[in-house]
Amino acid sequence: MNAPVKNKIQRLSLSEQELLIRFRWLIHLRWFAICGIVTVIFVAEEIFNITIRHTELGIISLIIFIYNTLFYYYSTVIVKEPYPNIRTLRLLANLQIALDLFFLVLLIHFSGGIENPFLIYAVFHMSIASILLGGAFAYLQASLAALLINIIIIGEYSGIMPHYHLEGLLDIELYNIPLFASSVAVAMTSALYLTVYMTASIVKTLRQREDRLGEVASDLEEKNKLLLQTDEEKSNFMRLIQHELKSPVVAIHSYLSLIQEGYLGEVSAKEKDIVDKAIIRSEEIVQILNDLLELAKLESPSLEIQITAVDIWDIIRRCLDNSSIQIQGKHITVEKNLESDNPIISGEEDNLYTALCNIIHNAIKYSTPNKTVRILCRDNNQNLDIVVSDEGIGIPENEIPKIFSEFYRATNAKASRIPGTGLGMNIVKKIIEKHNGTLNIKSILNKGTTVTISLPKQ
């Protein structure tokens, strides 16, 4: 189904959509029916040697072909209209089924009457009528079908209408046996009405459920829009707070640094200790504000990721350069191992830099002095794995799932008084997920932690 037709259909109610789709479906089905009639005539005569009045059947098939062509033309016109006329469509659907029933019964009349096993096909039209038209119109179609079939039965039985026996199919003629003729009349009439009743009941129930599902879907769509709007407002608020708070905190840090360096006069040891602690706290606040801004950007629905070819090994080198002071200060040994001929992935470079630096910085920060941090970059089928291991304080096993929550810090990390915001791993997780990657952490308390990031190369 092409896009313009699909857009028109989506503007209709569920029942109207089904009517338009089934209207066209019934036309396509009729082409197969015409081919089926021709095939049955050929097989009956050439293979089973059954005498068929192919002239009359051929004329009826031609008439069906002509009116189906007209319906097909109309179906191509209606989809070009901005708003299809459903009332006209419903009337034409009624006309289609009525014509089908009339010519089906006529075909049956010229090919054995009630002795023809294809008489049952009238029941199929009742299912179609119930689906397309609903209860009242479907019962009218059932009445029409019952009337036409009983006219054939009574007409042939009474001799008012000629009976065309299928020579080669049955050795005896059954149409003039009262019990058989009346049995077929009762069976077909009841089958027509029962089919309409059962199909209409099922369709009604399904449409009620569809309507409820449509209401639920509409409600969910509205709530989703509201959530997106709320997320956007939250992100804007976080950016505003970050901007309004960061500037004065940075200014305070600068003034404290002037005092610390003695530019504003000598300070006592006690005063210097207080200033040193204040500077550390101001740096922690700046880090929190930076993390909040990064988190707000990642959660923003309007965030657009600029995908480029990213050299992961180059990012690792830059992260280590930025942490060189901490590495030297704690006498950390860094072992790097590249096991990939092409450590390039498609991603957003700034985000990946933030994630990897966070992991590497944590490995250094939570390592005890004179320990080793190992960084491995390796190919793993269609992925690139980055494995960062340290020999630090570790994470309690029951707390590993919690460290991805906002502002959560492991109990031993807080007890060690190592500064942190509790936002880093949450940010890392969001970045890795945006790149369709995975993040795995294994840790042994007081032994160390291993973080494995797996990113698809494409």
C-alpha positions, 0 to 999 in steps of 0.5 A: 500500500503506497504512502498517500493511500495509507495516510488517507486510511489512517484518518478514518475510524477502525471500522471505516478503515476495514471497509475501505481495505476489504472493498478493494480486497473483495475486488481482487478476490473476484479476479481469482473467482473468475479464473476459478470459474474458467478453471473448473469448466475446463477441468470438469469437461476435459478431465472428468467428462462432465457436461457443462453449459459453457456458453451460459457460464462464459457469458455470466463470467464475462458479466462478472468481469465487466462489473468487477472492472467498474468497481476496480476503477471506482476503487482507484478513484476513491483513494485519490479523494481527500476524504472517501465517501464512506456512505457511498462505499458502503452502498457499493459494497452492498451492491457488490455482494448482492451482484455476486450472490445473484450471479453465483446462484445463476451459475449454480442454476446452469450447472446442476442447480442444488446438485452442484456442490459449489452451492455452499459458496453462498455461505462464504459471502455471508461471512464477507457481508458480516465483516464489511457491512455489519449486522443489519445489512448482512441479514438483508444479504442473507435474506437475498441469498436465501430467496434466490436459492429457494427460487432455484429449488422451487422453480426447478422442482415445480418445472417452472425453471429448466433443470440442467443436470450435470451429466457425468457427476451424478447418475440420478437427478436429485432436484425433483426428490421432495425430501432432498430439495426441502432438506437443501432449502432448510440447510442452506437457509439456516446456514446463511442466517447462522453464519451471519449471526456468528460472524457478526457477533465475533466481528462486533466483539473484535471491533469493540476491542479494537475501539478500546485499543484505539482509545488506549493507544491514543491515550498512550500517545498523549501521555508519551508526548507529555513525558517527552515535553516533561523531559525536555523541560527538565533538561532545560531546567537542569541546564539553567540551574547549571549555568546559574550555579556554576558561574558563582561557584567558579568565582568563589573557587578563584577567590579561594585560590588567591587566598591559598596562594597568598596573593591577598596576604599571609594566612595561618596554618589553620586558615590555610586548612580551612581554605584548602577544604573549601577549595576541595568542596567547590571543586566537588560542586563544579564536578556535580554541576558538570555531571548534571549538565551532561546527564541533562543533555543525554536525557534530552529528547531533542539530543542529536548524536553526530555519528562519526568514525571514532578511534577508541585507542586515541580516546584512551590515550587522551584520557590517560594524558588528562589523568597523568597528575593523579597517576604520578601522584599515586605511583600507578602503573598503567598497562595498555594492550591493543589487540585490534588492528582497527579500533574504530567504531561509529559513534559520537566522539564527545560522548564516548570520550566522557564515558571512557574517561569516567571509567579510567578516572574511576580506576585510578581514583579508587586504586590504592597507591603503587598498584596497576591499572590495566586497559585492554582494547580487543576485537570481539566478532563485530564488536570492540571490547574495552576492558579496564581493570584496577586493584582498588577498593572494589565494590560490594557484590550486592551494590553493583546493580545500584551504582548505575542509579543517579547519585548512588555511591557504594558504601565503601567509597563513601567511607573512604572519603574519596570525592565523587558525585554518584552520577558518573556510572549513570552517565556512562550507562546512558552513553553506552546504551545510546551506542547500542553497546553493553556494560558489564562490571565484575568486582571483588571487595578490596581486590579490584574492579573490572569494567568491560564495555562492548561497542558495535563497530558499525 
